[in-house]
């Protein structure tokens, strides 16, 4: 009989948690990708969404990833402790004053640097060539350092809660901002 991998089980938990938020009206899912990269043997489940009360100006995404090394460790060692999948989130938001805004956003994201949510945070700014450079797109990548295991599926809900909370806090910062 087929025994689902840790990734398969966590994907079901992640999908359920995100769709619960969508059904409640808190978020609106705008894209979903379920990718199997056979060249490097990697699976990736990715959901993009917006906060219903904020709209399209800011986007969030959550992704669950598992590669060949993760699967081999799990299957060859008969499901050892520590077997899990990587969880990451992305927030895309406009930025107007690079130094001021990025510093404030980093301050909002400080909760991702400790405890169960210990993560690496990176802000990447871009703009479209030929367009006025008064608005930049800030792509904030947050990669949890510790893989999520089957024994702690509540970690996914905690990450989602923090992601939505961070986005709402960022939106409050930008409210009333001259654009």
Secondary structure, 3 states (H helix, E strand, C coil): CCCCCHHHHHHHHHHHHHHHHHHHCCEEEEEEEEEEECCCCEEEEEEEEEECCCCCCCEEEEEEEEEHHHHHHHHHCCCCCCCCEEEEEEEEEEECCHHHHHHHHHHHHHHHHCHHHCEEEEEEEECCCCCCCCCEEEEEEEEECCCECHHHCHHHHHHHHHHHHHHHHHHHHHCCCCC
